[in-house]
C-alpha cells in the first residue's frame, strides 16, 4: 500500500507534495453530502442536520489543529536557523538576543506540537464515532475509543479493531496508557500535567540548514535522557501509518454504504493536500514518501 500521508520530495516533473489523505477523505464526504444527486451515490443517506453540524465542526477543528501543528513545526525550524556559534570575545549583542529567543521559542513550539497532535487525534475520534450506527461509540477521547473497539466491542468493526491494535504505539508515546498517576503517561501528559522542564543543546553546522537542536525532558518523566525531537518524528511517522490504514479502511467502508468511492487511492494526486516549489520548513516533522 502506498503512503497516503507524508512529504513527497520534488522531482524533475513535480514540485514537493504534501499528502494528507484524512483531510481529502473528509472533504470528499462533505461534498457528497452537500450534492448527493450530482455525485450519484445510489445508497447515500443524507446526514440529518445535527449530525452534519457535528461532523463539520469536528472536521474543521481537526484541520485547524493540523495547520497549527504545521505552523509550530515551521516556526521551530526558523528558530533553529537562528542558532549562533558563539566565539568570545567577538560575540555581539544581536547574537546573544537571537540565542535567547531560540531558548524561549523552541520549547514552546515543541509543547505546541504535542498539544495540537492530541487535539487532532481526539477530533478524529469524534468524526469516527459518527460513521457507525451504534450510539455508544466513545466520541470525546481517542483513548476511550481504542479500548472500545479493541476490548469491549471488537465485533462492531473487526478490521478497524485490528488497525487500532497494530498501529497504536504512536498514541501511547503521545498520551500514555489508561493507567493514572504515572510519570510516563505520555509526552503530552508530561509537559502539560507533570513537573517537567526541557533542556536544550545546540550544534551549529556552518550553514543555517545544518544547525541542530537537541531537546531533553527532565523531572517527573520516564522519558528523561531521551532526545525529544527524534521521538516526536517517530511518533508522527507511526501516526501517519495509522492514518494510511484508517483512510483506506473508511474509504472502502463508505463505498459499501454509499455506493460510490470517495477517493481513488490508485491515483497519488487524490491525497495531495498542497504542493510547493519552495523549501517546506515544517518538513523535518513528517515522514518522507519515497
Backbone as CSV, one residue per row, in Angstrom:
resi,resn,N_x,N_y,N_z,CA_x,CA_y,CA_z,C_x,C_y,C_z
1,UNK,0.839,-1.197,0.000,0.000,0.000,0.000,0.879,1.254,0.000
2,UNK,0.586,2.179,-0.882,1.381,3.403,-0.938,1.046,4.297,0.251
3,UNK,1.971,5.162,0.587,1.758,6.095,1.681,0.761,7.170,1.252
4,UNK,-0.191,7.450,2.128,-1.235,8.429,1.866,-1.032,9.707,2.678
5,UNK,-0.031,9.679,3.554,0.259,10.828,4.409,1.776,11.002,4.491
6,UNK,2.250,12.196,4.254,3.676,12.456,4.337,4.137,13.366,3.217
7,UNK,5.430,13.611,3.207,6.031,14.550,2.266,6.693,13.805,1.118
8,UNK,6.292,14.136,-0.096,6.879,13.566,-1.306,7.841,14.605,-1.885
9,UNK,9.149,14.322,-1.879,10.115,15.319,-2.355,9.897,15.675,-3.822
10,UNK,10.392,16.835,-4.191,10.267,17.297,-5.577,11.045,16.394,-6.515
11,UNK,10.560,16.306,-7.728,11.247,15.577,-8.796,11.386,16.518,-9.984
12,UNK,11.969,16.029,-11.062,12.106,16.873,-12.253,10.746,17.258,-12.821
13,UNK,9.754,16.379,-12.605,8.434,16.621,-13.196,7.468,17.329,-12.246
14,UNK,7.678,17.191,-10.941,6.693,17.696,-9.989,7.361,18.455,-8.848
15,UNK,6.642,19.442,-8.267,7.137,20.107,-7.059,6.967,19.186,-5.852
16,UNK,7.426,19.631,-4.694,7.189,18.868,-3.470,5.686,18.773,-3.229
17,UNK,5.256,17.607,-2.767,3.838,17.398,-2.494,3.664,16.898,-1.071
18,UNK,2.708,17.508,-0.380,2.377,17.021,0.955,1.047,16.291,0.881
19,UNK,1.084,15.021,1.264,-0.111,14.175,1.222,-0.734,14.088,2.611
20,UNK,-2.039,14.316,2.681,-2.779,14.137,3.919,-4.161,13.612,3.556
21,UNK,-4.215,12.300,3.361,-5.425,11.658,2.860,-6.631,11.826,3.762
22,UNK,-6.404,11.987,5.073,-7.516,12.144,6.005,-8.358,13.358,5.646
23,UNK,-7.718,14.477,5.390,-8.444,15.695,5.029,-9.142,15.521,3.684
24,UNK,-8.469,14.913,2.728,-9.071,14.727,1.411,-10.286,13.809,1.475
25,UNK,-10.245,12.794,2.325,-11.394,11.909,2.504,-12.576,12.682,3.095
26,UNK,-12.319,13.476,4.115,-13.390,14.259,4.734,-13.986,15.258,3.751
27,UNK,-13.130,15.904,2.977,-13.633,16.865,2.003,-14.523,16.183,0.962
28,UNK,-14.149,14.984,0.535,-14.954,14.240,-0.436,-16.300,13.840,0.169
29,UNK,-16.282,13.422,1.436,-17.531,13.060,2.108,-18.452,14.270,2.234
30,UNK,-17.884,15.387,2.610,-18.691,16.600,2.783,-19.287,17.046,1.446
31,UNK,-18.519,16.928,0.376,-19.013,17.311,-0.948,-20.138,16.382,-1.391
32,UNK,-19.964,15.078,-1.123,-21.000,14.116,-1.500,-22.296,14.396,-0.745
33,UNK,-22.190,14.728,0.528,-23.377,15.026,1.320,-24.039,16.335,0.875
34,UNK,-23.217,17.280,0.445,-23.775,18.565,0.011,-24.493,18.455,-1.330
35,UNK,-24.013,17.569,-2.217,-24.584,17.429,-3.564,-24.793,15.949,-3.881
36,UNK,-25.693,15.279,-3.173,-25.838,13.822,-3.353,-26.305,13.430,-4.747
37,UNK,-27.184,14.214,-5.359,-27.651,13.872,-6.695,-26.577,14.040,-7.743
38,UNK,-25.780,15.105,-7.610,-24.725,15.379,-8.579,-23.669,14.283,-8.577
39,UNK,-23.380,13.736,-7.393,-22.315,12.744,-7.290,-22.792,11.316,-7.514
40,UNK,-24.096,11.111,-7.551,-24.686,9.817,-7.913,-24.214,8.691,-7.007
41,UNK,-24.442,8.858,-5.712,-24.196,7.786,-4.752,-25.543,7.137,-4.455
42,UNK,-25.813,5.982,-5.055,-27.181,5.434,-5.041,-27.707,5.081,-3.661
43,UNK,-26.847,4.741,-2.724,-27.328,4.326,-1.401,-26.939,5.320,-0.312
44,UNK,-26.546,6.526,-0.700,-26.182,7.544,0.283,-27.422,7.996,1.041
45,UNK,-27.310,7.996,2.364,-28.372,8.532,3.216,-27.892,9.879,3.744
46,UNK,-28.574,10.967,3.406,-28.112,12.290,3.860,-28.037,12.360,5.380
47,UNK,-27.007,13.020,5.859,-26.875,13.223,7.296,-27.982,14.156,7.785
48,UNK,-28.585,13.850,8.905,-29.508,14.826,9.500,-28.736,16.059,9.932
49,UNK,-29.400,17.199,10.044,-28.691,18.462,10.348,-27.810,18.400,11.589
50,UNK,-28.268,17.749,12.653,-27.477,17.690,13.883,-26.176,16.930,13.669
51,UNK,-26.252,15.801,12.931,-25.047,15.011,12.672,-24.110,15.759,11.727
52,UNK,-24.668,16.377,10.697,-23.840,17.132,9.752,-23.090,18.253,10.459
53,UNK,-23.777,18.959,11.339,-23.138,20.051,12.069,-21.995,19.538,12.922
54,UNK,-22.212,18.395,13.572,-21.178,17.851,14.458,-19.958,17.390,13.677
55,UNK,-20.185,16.686,12.573,-19.063,16.206,11.768,-18.302,17.381,11.163
56,UNK,-19.012,18.359,10.640,-18.352,19.513,10.037,-17.545,20.289,11.071
57,UNK,-18.071,20.402,12.283,-17.349,21.105,13.331,-16.077,20.356,13.710
58,UNK,-16.193,19.028,13.912,-15.021,18.233,14.279,-13.995,18.219,13.158
59,UNK,-14.472,18.131,11.911,-13.565,18.152,10.760,-12.831,19.486,10.673
60,UNK,-13.563,20.582,10.866,-12.929,21.887,10.824,-11.924,22.083,11.940
61,UNK,-12.265,21.627,13.141,-11.340,21.750,14.265,-10.104,20.891,14.041
62,UNK,-10.281,19.692,13.472,-9.147,18.824,13.172,-8.196,19.499,12.182
63,UNK,-8.762,20.121,11.150,-7.919,20.794,10.162,-7.238,22.018,10.772
64,UNK,-7.943,22.733,11.642,-7.308,23.850,12.350,-6.101,23.362,13.152
65,UNK,-6.288,22.239,13.855,-5.210,21.695,14.681,-4.027,21.280,13.821
66,UNK,-4.312,20.704,12.637,-3.206,20.310,11.761,-2.395,21.527,11.319
67,UNK,-3.074,22.588,10.907,-2.339,23.748,10.410,-1.579,24.443,11.530
68,UNK,-2.105,24.411,12.756,-1.362,24.942,13.900,-0.138,24.072,14.188
69,UNK,-0.311,22.765,14.069,0.812,21.834,14.215,1.883,22.134,13.172
70,UNK,1.456,22.269,11.933,2.386,22.536,10.837,3.103,23.867,11.044
71,UNK,2.365,24.871,11.486,2.965,26.188,11.723,3.978,26.129,12.872
72,UNK,3.669,25.372,13.910,4.609,25.226,15.027,5.908,24.582,14.547
73,UNK,5.788,23.562,13.678,6.981,22.912,13.133,7.776,23.881,12.263
74,UNK,7.075,24.713,11.504,7.751,25.713,10.657,8.498,26.732,11.508
75,UNK,7.859,27.227,12.566,8.484,28.231,13.415,9.673,27.652,14.182
76,UNK,9.582,26.378,14.565,10.727,25.744,15.220,11.914,25.688,14.266
77,UNK,11.639,25.390,13.002,12.724,25.345,12.020,13.355,26.721,11.855
78,UNK,12.546,27.753,11.853,13.091,29.112,11.734,13.932,29.466,12.958
79,UNK,13.463,29.056,14.133,14.244,29.309,15.346,15.576,28.579,15.284
80,UNK,15.563,27.351,14.781,16.799,26.568,14.654,17.830,27.303,13.805
81,UNK,17.359,27.992,12.782,18.280,28.691,11.890,18.913,29.922,12.540
82,UNK,18.387,30.328,13.686,18.934,31.486,14.392,20.064,31.104,15.355
83,UNK,20.361,29.803,15.461,21.428,29.375,16.368,22.753,30.010,15.939
84,UNK,23.460,30.531,16.914,24.714,31.242,16.651,25.884,30.486,17.269
85,UNK,26.964,30.419,16.536,28.190,29.799,17.039,28.991,30.872,17.775
86,UNK,28.792,30.922,19.093,29.465,31.963,19.884,30.980,31.779,19.853
87,UNK,31.657,32.885,19.629,33.118,32.871,19.639,33.617,34.078,20.420
88,UNK,33.541,33.993,21.758,34.008,35.121,22.581,35.468,35.448,22.258
89,UNK,35.877,36.715,22.351,35.074,37.848,22.848,34.341,38.599,21.745
90,UNK,34.214,37.992,20.550,33.616,38.715,19.430,32.098,38.575,19.375
91,UNK,31.490,37.887,20.330,30.042,37.715,20.344,29.352,39.072,20.453
92,UNK,28.340,39.266,19.584,27.637,40.549,19.570,26.352,40.461,20.381
93,UNK,25.834,41.614,20.725,24.567,41.673,21.446,23.443,41.074,20.603
94,UNK,23.489,41.290,19.305,22.473,40.726,18.420,22.495,39.191,18.455
95,UNK,23.688,38.601,18.465,23.803,37.142,18.525,23.266,36.607,19.849
96,UNK,23.543,37.315,20.930,23.035,36.897,22.238,21.512,36.956,22.260
97,UNK,20.931,38.005,21.706,19.476,38.139,21.672,18.841,37.040,20.832
98,UNK,19.486,36.697,19.719,18.963,35.615,18.886,18.931,34.298,19.660
99,UNK,19.996,33.988,20.372,20.050,32.737,21.126,19.049,32.739,22.276
100,UNK,18.829,33.883,22.894,17.824,33.961,23.939,16.425,33.684,23.373
101,UNK,16.172,34.173,22.168,14.888,33.898,21.520,14.745,32.413,21.204
102,UNK,15.820,31.789,20.717,15.795,30.350,20.437,15.466,29.570,21.707
103,UNK,16.092,29.934,22.815,15.891,29.222,24.067,14.458,29.351,24.578
104,UNK,13.817,30.469,24.275,12.419,30.639,24.669,11.460,29.964,23.699
105,UNK,11.767,30.053,22.395,10.812,29.642,21.374,10.757,28.132,21.161
106,UNK,11.907,27.469,21.115,11.921,26.045,20.784,11.085,25.216,21.763
107,UNK,11.223,25.377,23.086,10.357,24.596,23.991,8.871,24.872,23.779
108,UNK,8.526,26.133,23.501,7.125,26.482,23.264,6.584,25.774,22.026
109,UNK,7.369,25.748,20.945,6.899,25.121,19.713,6.803,23.596,19.872
110,UNK,7.727,22.996,20.622,7.644,21.559,20.869,6.412,21.223,21.711
111,UNK,6.142,22.021,22.735,4.915,21.833,23.515,3.687,21.938,22.614
112,UNK,3.675,22.944,21.737,2.529,23.135,20.841,2.310,21.927,19.946
113,UNK,3.392,21.366,19.422,3.266,20.204,18.543,2.573,19.060,19.275
114,UNK,2.969,18.797,20.511,2.359,17.714,21.278,0.895,18.002,21.585
115,UNK,0.590,19.226,21.945,-0.787,19.594,22.285,-1.692,19.523,21.060
116,UNK,-1.230,20.063,19.923,-2.070,20.051,18.724,-2.243,18.642,18.169
117,UNK,-1.232,17.803,18.329,-1.395,16.407,17.920,-2.529,15.750,18.697
118,UNK,-2.571,15.985,20.007,-3.622,15.371,20.816,-4.998,15.909,20.433
119,UNK,-5.101,17.214,20.182,-6.371,17.785,19.741,-6.810,17.157,18.423
120,UNK,-5.871,17.060,17.488,-6.165,16.495,16.170,-6.694,15.071,16.296
121,UNK,-6.037,14.273,17.134,-6.418,12.862,17.288,-7.799,12.734,17.924
122,UNK,-8.095,13.549,18.924,-9.408,13.468,19.559,-10.516,13.940,18.624
123,UNK,-10.210,14.870,17.712,-11.189,15.249,16.691,-11.481,14.075,15.760
124,UNK,-10.458,13.298,15.430,-10.663,12.109,14.597,-11.575,11.121,15.312
125,UNK,-11.403,10.985,16.630,-12.280,10.094,17.395,-13.732,10.545,17.293
126,UNK,-13.975,11.848,17.387,-15.336,12.372,17.274,-15.919,12.055,15.904
127,UNK,-15.134,12.313,14.847,-15.602,12.033,13.485,-15.897,10.549,13.319
128,UNK,-14.998,9.702,13.788,-15.148,8.258,13.632,-16.430,7.763,14.277
129,UNK,-16.753,8.282,15.452,-17.952,7.826,16.155,-19.216,8.064,15.342
130,UNK,-19.184,9.067,14.448,-20.360,9.390,13.642,-20.509,8.484,12.417
131,UNK,-19.518,7.646,12.163,-19.558,6.782,10.985,-20.137,5.408,11.286
132,UNK,-20.649,5.231,12.505,-21.257,3.964,12.917,-22.671,4.214,13.420
133,UNK,-23.534,3.225,13.196,-24.916,3.333,13.670,-24.999,3.185,15.184
134,UNK,-24.017,2.481,15.785,-24.024,2.281,17.226,-23.931,3.626,17.946
135,UNK,-24.799,3.848,18.906,-24.872,5.136,19.588,-23.854,5.271,20.720
136,UNK,-23.280,4.156,21.152,-22.406,4.207,22.327,-20.924,4.177,21.977
137,UNK,-20.568,4.434,20.717,-19.156,4.546,20.361,-18.588,5.782,21.052
138,UNK,-17.535,5.636,21.860,-16.960,6.827,22.515,-16.550,7.866,21.484
139,UNK,-16.832,9.127,21.767,-16.602,10.176,20.777,-15.630,11.254,21.240
140,UNK,-15.431,11.406,22.546,-14.646,12.548,23.019,-13.237,12.192,23.446
141,UNK,-12.792,10.960,23.164,-11.441,10.546,23.549,-10.980,9.414,22.655
142,UNK,-9.862,9.624,21.978,-9.292,8.553,21.172,-8.865,7.388,22.050
143,UNK,-8.410,7.706,23.261,-8.014,6.673,24.206,-9.184,5.740,24.497
144,UNK,-10.329,6.324,24.829,-11.520,5.525,25.129,-11.994,4.768,23.898
145,UNK,-11.835,5.355,22.737,-12.285,4.700,21.512,-11.435,3.474,21.175
146,UNK,-10.131,3.567,21.414,-9.273,2.399,21.212,-9.751,1.240,22.078
147,UNK,-9.983,1.500,23.354,-10.416,0.450,24.279,-11.764,-0.126,23.854
148,UNK,-12.662,0.729,23.371,-14.000,0.272,22.981,-13.928,-0.670,21.783
149,UNK,-13.160,-0.291,20.760,-13.097,-1.106,19.545,-12.241,-2.366,19.725
150,UNK,-11.226,-2.304,20.577,-10.313,-3.449,20.688,-10.676,-4.399,21.814
151,UNK,-11.311,-3.894,22.866,-11.611,-4.737,24.025,-13.098,-4.972,24.237
152,UNK,-13.879,-3.908,24.227,-15.290,-4.021,24.584,-16.148,-4.522,23.429
153,UNK,-15.984,-3.931,22.239,-16.858,-4.242,21.106,-16.070,-4.467,19.816
154,UNK,-15.134,-5.420,19.806,-14.315,-5.606,18.590,-15.117,-6.117,17.394
155,UNK,-16.280,-6.732,17.626,-17.064,-7.284,16.515,-17.810,-6.215,15.729
156,UNK,-17.912,-5.004,16.271,-18.579,-3.934,15.520,-17.858,-3.684,14.204
157,UNK,-16.531,-3.689,14.232,-15.725,-3.484,13.032,-14.389,-4.197,13.250
158,UNK,-14.348,-5.511,12.980,-13.119,-6.275,13.250,-11.888,-5.718,12.539
159,UNK,-12.056,-5.221,11.315,-10.901,-4.713,10.573,-10.340,-3.455,11.234
160,UNK,-11.224,-2.567,11.659,-10.742,-1.360,12.332,-10.151,-1.708,13.691
161,UNK,-10.712,-2.688,14.366,-10.142,-3.155,15.631,-8.714,-3.628,15.421
162,UNK,-8.461,-4.356,14.339,-7.109,-4.836,14.037,-6.166,-3.674,13.727
163,UNK,-6.665,-2.662,13.013,-5.842,-1.494,12.705,-5.424,-0.798,13.994
164,UNK,-6.366,-0.609,14.910,-6.062,0.051,16.176,-5.090,-0.774,17.014
165,UNK,-5.253,-2.076,16.995,-4.356,-2.945,17.761,-2.929,-2.886,17.218
166,UNK,-2.799,-2.890,15.903,-1.474,-2.958,15.277,-0.792,-1.601,15.166
167,UNK,-1.568,-0.516,15.233,-0.998,0.811,14.950,-1.397,1.825,16.022
168,UNK,-1.109,1.502,17.268,-1.438,2.439,18.353,-0.241,2.786,19.230
169,UNK,0.944,2.226,18.959,2.109,2.553,19.783,2.427,4.041,19.756
170,UNK,2.239,4.673,18.604,2.477,6.113,18.488,1.609,6.888,19.475
171,UNK,0.363,6.415,19.662,-0.543,7.122,20.562,-0.126,6.937,22.019
172,UNK,0.401,5.771,22.354,0.886,5.559,23.717,2.077,6.478,24.005
173,UNK,2.909,6.731,22.985,4.006,7.681,23.165,3.462,9.078,23.437
174,UNK,2.401,9.436,22.737,1.805,10.760,22.893,1.023,10.900,24.191
175,UNK,0.177,9.908,24.490,-0.796,10.052,25.584,-0.681,8.985,26.655
176,UNK,0.249,8.058,26.513,0.446,7.038,27.534,-0.631,5.972,27.510
177,UNK,-0.721,5.250,28.593,-1.741,4.228,28.749,-2.871,4.787,29.592
178,UNK,-3.870,3.957,29.869,-5.016,4.407,30.663,-4.708,4.420,32.156
179,UNK,-3.544,3.882,32.557,-3.179,3.902,33.966,-2.939,5.341,34.415
180,UNK,-3.445,5.657,35.601,-3.312,7.020,36.110,-2.180,7.097,37.134
181,UNK,-1.688,8.310,37.324,-0.732,8.560,38.392,0.687,8.136,38.112
182,UNK,1.055,7.957,36.833,2.413,7.546,36.493,3.091,8.659,35.698
183,UNK,4.412,8.778,35.896,5.160,9.843,35.240,5.347,9.583,33.756
184,UNK,5.139,8.358,33.302,5.327,8.048,31.886,3.979,7.902,31.174
185,UNK,3.020,8.764,31.515,1.710,8.709,30.890,1.710,9.209,29.446
186,UNK,2.817,9.695,28.951,2.883,10.165,27.578,3.543,11.529,27.512
187,UNK,4.106,11.858,26.344,4.833,13.114,26.215,3.933,14.321,26.432
188,UNK,2.753,14.296,25.839,1.840,15.422,26.016,1.439,15.567,27.473
189,UNK,1.121,14.449,28.128,0.725,14.498,29.527,1.873,14.985,30.403
190,UNK,3.091,14.601,30.032,4.251,15.008,30.825,4.421,16.529,30.804
191,UNK,4.340,17.125,29.602,4.587,18.567,29.523,3.402,19.373,30.056
192,UNK,2.190,18.792,30.046,1.012,19.529,30.497,0.761,19.335,31.989
193,UNK,0.922,18.090,32.479,0.473,17.764,33.828,1.600,17.503,34.827
194,UNK,2.810,17.266,34.365,3.887,16.877,35.261,4.845,18.038,35.544
195,UNK,5.618,17.897,36.596,6.659,18.878,36.898,7.883,18.504,36.066
196,UNK,7.867,18.986,34.840,8.871,18.621,33.842,9.400,19.896,33.194
197,UNK,10.687,19.916,32.941,11.297,21.020,32.213,12.029,20.465,30.990
198,UNK,12.393,21.376,30.099,13.055,20.981,28.858,14.443,21.609,28.814
199,UNK,15.430,20.780,28.563,16.816,21.232,28.435,17.215,21.179,26.964
200,UNK,17.795,22.264,26.470,18.193,22.334,25.071,19.705,22.330,24.928
201,UNK,20.162,21.650,23.860,21.566,21.689,23.463,21.596,21.994,21.969
202,UNK,22.660,22.647,21.526,22.720,23.118,20.151,24.011,22.678,19.477
203,UNK,23.887,22.513,18.148,25.056,22.275,17.316,24.947,23.170,16.089
204,UNK,25.967,23.938,15.834,25.978,24.723,14.605,26.623,23.893,13.506
205,UNK,26.114,24.109,12.293,26.588,23.281,11.193,27.324,24.031,10.119
206,UNK,27.696,25.276,10.389,28.397,26.045,9.378,27.448,26.759,8.441
207,UNK,26.342,26.078,8.072,25.293,26.692,7.271,23.984,26.561,8.028
208,UNK,23.045,27.472,7.747,21.818,27.533,8.548,21.074,26.208,8.568
209,UNK,20.945,25.555,7.424,20.149,24.333,7.355,20.806,23.151,8.042
210,UNK,22.026,23.339,8.532,22.714,22.243,9.207,22.758,22.440,10.720
211,UNK,22.163,23.504,11.219,22.077,23.682,12.662,21.192,22.596,13.273
212,UNK,21.530,22.180,14.479,20.777,21.120,15.146,20.367,21.569,16.541
213,UNK,19.156,21.152,16.936,18.663,21.372,18.295,18.392,20.006,18.912
214,UNK,18.860,19.810,20.125,18.579,18.587,20.873,17.820,18.986,22.139
215,UNK,16.664,18.385,22.342,15.810,18.730,23.479,15.602,17.499,24.354
216,UNK,15.727,17.692,25.647,15.561,16.598,26.608,14.615,17.048,27.726
217,UNK,13.688,16.175,28.094,12.829,16.429,29.239,13.516,15.913,30.491
218,UNK,13.346,16.622,31.587,13.836,16.115,32.854,12.856,16.518,33.956
219,UNK,12.859,15.724,35.005,11.911,15.937,36.096,11.042,14.710,36.267
220,UNK,9.742,14.926,36.414,8.801,13.839,36.689,8.387,13.158,35.386
221,UNK,9.316,12.459,34.742,9.036,11.812,33.464,9.905,10.578,33.294
222,UNK,9.326,9.545,32.691,10.082,8.334,32.399,10.924,8.480,31.143
223,UNK,10.741,9.592,30.402,11.475,9.805,29.159,12.740,10.616,29.360
224,UNK,13.135,10.795,30.590,14.326,11.568,30.887,15.546,10.941,30.204
225,UNK,16.350,11.777,29.562,17.548,11.285,28.892,17.330,10.907,27.442
226,UNK,16.085,10.925,26.966,15.812,10.604,25.566,15.638,11.897,24.771
227,UNK,16.220,11.924,23.593,16.130,13.105,22.745,14.703,13.248,22.227
228,UNK,14.096,14.400,22.498,12.667,14.573,22.265,12.312,14.664,20.780
229,UNK,13.104,15.381,19.994,12.734,15.603,18.598,12.689,14.294,17.806
230,UNK,13.677,13.387,17.904,13.532,12.099,17.219,12.329,11.290,17.701
231,UNK,11.988,11.400,18.987,10.803,10.708,19.491,9.538,11.244,18.831
232,UNK,9.461,12.571,18.671,8.292,13.162,18.028,8.222,12.759,16.559
233,UNK,9.359,12.760,15.876,9.373,12.357,14.469,8.912,10.901,14.310
234,UNK,9.384,10.026,15.176,8.968,8.624,15.123,7.486,8.490,15.426
235,UNK,7.003,9.268,16.379,5.596,9.236,16.742,4.714,9.695,15.578
236,UNK,5.099,10.784,14.907,4.321,11.281,13.780,4.345,10.282,12.630
237,UNK,5.475,9.617,12.409,5.535,8.573,11.386,4.543,7.458,11.707
238,UNK,4.493,7.022,12.974,3.535,5.994,13.370,2.100,6.466,13.215
239,UNK,1.852,7.715,13.565,0.521,8.301,13.404,0.112,8.305,11.937
240,UNK,1.026,8.689,11.058,0.710,8.729,9.636,0.505,7.320,9.070
241,UNK,1.228,6.328,9.579,0.977,4.956,9.153,-0.427,4.518,9.563
242,UNK,-0.830,4.888,10.782,-2.197,4.605,11.212,-3.198,5.286,10.287
243,UNK,-2.967,6.561,9.972,-3.893,7.293,9.112,-3.969,6.676,7.716
244,UNK,-2.845,6.158,7.211,-2.869,5.472,5.915,-3.914,4.362,5.919
245,UNK,-3.879,3.565,6.960,-4.793,2.425,7.047,-6.205,2.869,7.400
246,UNK,-6.313,3.917,8.179,-7.624,4.480,8.509,-8.337,4.930,7.232
247,UNK,-7.647,5.714,6.426,-8.259,6.251,5.208,-8.627,5.129,4.248
248,UNK,-7.749,4.157,4.058,-8.055,3.038,3.162,-9.275,2.269,3.663
249,UNK,-9.345,2.049,4.974,-10.456,1.287,5.552,-11.775,2.029,5.396
250,UNK,-11.812,3.307,5.792,-13.082,4.027,5.747,-13.454,4.443,4.331
251,UNK,-12.493,4.575,3.445,-12.803,4.784,2.029,-13.579,3.592,1.488
252,UNK,-13.167,2.375,1.859,-13.887,1.165,1.437,-15.227,1.033,2.158
253,UNK,-15.242,1.338,3.456,-16.480,1.205,4.225,-17.560,2.149,3.693
254,UNK,-17.193,3.381,3.406,-18.160,4.349,2.893,-18.617,3.950,1.485
255,UNK,-17.709,3.401,0.702,-18.082,2.908,-0.630,-19.179,1.851,-0.521
256,UNK,-19.029,0.948,0.434,-20.046,-0.101,0.605,-21.379,0.476,1.083
257,UNK,-21.330,1.535,1.858,-22.562,2.115,2.402,-23.231,3.090,1.435
258,UNK,-22.450,3.849,0.683,-22.999,4.895,-0.168,-23.058,4.513,-1.648
259,UNK,-22.364,3.443,-2.019,-22.392,3.009,-3.407,-21.473,3.794,-4.317
260,UNK,-20.562,4.562,-3.743,-19.601,5.325,-4.537,-18.337,5.554,-3.739
261,UNK,-17.203,5.532,-4.415,-15.928,5.670,-3.722,-15.551,7.138,-3.577
262,UNK,-15.109,7.496,-2.375,-14.730,8.875,-2.102,-13.424,9.242,-2.797
263,UNK,-12.397,8.388,-2.627,-11.076,8.656,-3.185,-10.629,7.493,-4.046
264,UNK,-9.993,7.813,-5.155,-9.336,6.793,-5.969,-7.894,6.690,-5.479
265,UNK,-7.649,5.758,-4.572,-6.339,5.683,-3.934,-5.258,5.145,-4.861
266,UNK,-5.628,4.683,-6.038,-4.618,4.287,-7.018,-3.997,5.512,-7.698
267,UNK,-4.651,6.663,-7.541,-4.163,7.913,-8.115,-3.506,8.704,-6.993
268,UNK,-2.196,8.894,-7.059,-1.493,9.573,-5.972,-1.937,11.021,-5.799
269,UNK,-2.517,11.617,-6.822,-2.980,13.001,-6.701,-4.187,13.125,-5.781
270,UNK,-4.865,12.007,-5.528,-6.093,12.067,-4.736,-5.842,12.440,-3.286
271,UNK,-4.620,12.284,-2.799,-4.329,12.571,-1.388,-3.428,13.783,-1.201
272,UNK,-3.149,14.532,-2.276,-2.276,15.700,-2.170,-3.049,16.845,-1.519
273,UNK,-2.532,17.325,-0.392,-3.149,18.458,0.294,-2.631,19.779,-0.267
274,UNK,-1.329,19.845,-0.549,-0.777,21.040,-1.181,0.546,20.698,-1.855
275,UNK,0.961,21.577,-2.778,2.230,21.454,-3.478,3.038,22.724,-3.248
276,UNK,4.357,22.597,-3.363,5.213,23.769,-3.175,6.495,23.616,-3.972
277,UNK,6.873,24.700,-4.642,8.157,24.713,-5.351,9.254,25.224,-4.425
278,UNK,8.876,25.674,-3.237,9.827,26.205,-2.267,10.152,25.151,-1.220
279,UNK,11.183,25.403,-0.457,11.502,24.560,0.676,10.355,24.618,1.683
280,UNK,9.980,23.464,2.237,8.892,23.398,3.214,9.523,23.334,4.602
281,UNK,9.492,24.425,5.371,10.215,24.459,6.648,9.751,23.416,7.657
282,UNK,8.483,23.020,7.585,7.958,22.035,8.537,8.291,20.600,8.158
283,UNK,9.027,20.403,7.062,9.248,19.053,6.527,10.000,18.143,7.500
284,UNK,10.759,18.715,8.442,11.519,17.891,9.382,10.612,17.010,10.238
285,UNK,9.346,17.421,10.378,8.420,16.711,11.258,7.827,15.471,10.609
286,UNK,7.778,15.427,9.280,6.948,14.439,8.587,7.774,13.330,7.938
287,UNK,7.184,12.128,7.828,7.874,11.064,7.100,7.927,11.376,5.612
288,UNK,8.955,10.851,4.966,9.146,11.074,3.527,8.542,9.917,2.760
289,UNK,7.778,10.250,1.725,7.223,9.245,0.826,8.196,9.058,-0.316
290,UNK,8.763,7.877,-0.405,9.766,7.608,-1.456,9.085,7.449,-2.818
